[in-house]
Amino acid sequence: MPSKRLQTTGTVLAVLGALGTVALHWMVFFWTPTEATMGVIQRIFYIHVPSAWVAFFAFGVVALCSAVYLWLGDERLDQAASSAAEGGMVFTTIVLLTGPLWGRIAWGTYWTWEPRLTLTLLLWFIYLGYFLVRASTDNPERGKRFSAVVGIAGALDIPLIHLSVVWFRSLHPTPVVMKPEGPTLHPDMLVTLMVGLLSFTLLFLGLFLHRYTLAAATHLVAVRERRAQA
Amino acid sequence: MTYLGQVYAILWKDLLLELRTRERVAAMGAFAVLAGILFNFSIDQTAVRPQDIAAGLIWMTLVFGGLLGVGRTFHLEAQDGAFQGVLTSPTPKDAVFLGKTAANFVLLYVVALLVVAVFALFFGLRLGTHPGMVALALALGSLGFVALGTLFSAVSSNTHMGETLLPILVFPLLVPMVIYGVSATARLLADRPIAEVAGNLRMLGAFAVLAVAVGAVLFRYVVEE
């Protein structure tokens, strides 16, 4: 089994990510200062923003692996793409659950057609299409190619969707970290956010590697079964 | 045979097929007229002026009606393995895609003009001072729509969910088309100056070009065995 080492790496990353997530929760609840205007509810930001980062990062992995998969036809790239898509969908769901909770207090409404909300919701549906296409093809090879096409078309359309929904309406808080004049967050808040970003990324990579080795093992079993029958 | 000749051959074949069966145009056309009738009963015309909401209704009719026809792009050819014949011919797959997209575009554009005519007839809609620009917006939007629709129709018709899968795949990607298309049309219907819609039309054009290019590149991976 060549994937033994990957599995170990996955376990290490996932445990580190999980420990980081526990530490993050302690920081969010007891350590980081309360934001002046929004109050306690702002603390959900440390879960929300790292999840959003992972959601879009995972979709980048999906698109990249899908494109190279169509080009080279290597099984492993499809397994990587679909594993990243599963993780990505989980984190997109977290973004969509935490966002409205915050919005209810900060904006006074659960949902608005604000660009980043809209884009994340559409990303969730693109992920949904990705899995539905895979699940509803009788020929697995075809399902892999179809889902890769969905991933690539989605990734190429996302910049245009983003432009159009920004043009449509903008209400989301403007970025407080990534901007030319440097972050305006309180240093303690920035540290908490960084811990969040790091641990969610590690957690995602750990889960991703585990999912990937599982996909590889499933594939191997299928190949051997076919050989045994032949 | 030149590349454009091959595209044209596919386009002509599809249009001829449609001329003889009239299945898809009849379905889409009837849908457009009937949707117009239902919209008439769904609007309280003493509360809202149809002129104000017509742009959104026109585009939604186009999207839903278009899906009806575009979703069946490969339906007729799937029988008796006719499409296998097209695929085994030396025609490049992207030429097949462009030909089919062009044929779908002709069908959908006819329906788009019919939708506008239905709204003009049923709701007394005035097209404003630039009807040509409304036609251009509908053309660019239709082109982007049929490009994505043709690509994903090839996907969905090979799944056991069939056409029910098509809206789930296509609708999220159509957001830019709906936003720019509806706002351009609404402004034109409200007699606003051309300068206010130029940007929207450019974005509609960019969307159409991207959709056609993406479809032409990815189509071969959908149809290859």
Interface residues (C-beta under 8 A of the other chain):
Chain A: L70 T118 L122 F125 I126 L128 G129 L132 V133 S136 T137 D138 R142 R145 F146 A148 V149 V150 I152 A153 G154 L156 D157 L160 I161 L163 S164 V165 W167 F168
Chain B: L148 L151 F152 V155 N158 T159 H160 M161 L165 I168 L169 F171 P172 L173 V175 P176 I179 Y180 M203 A206 F207 L210 V214 L218 Y221 V222 E224
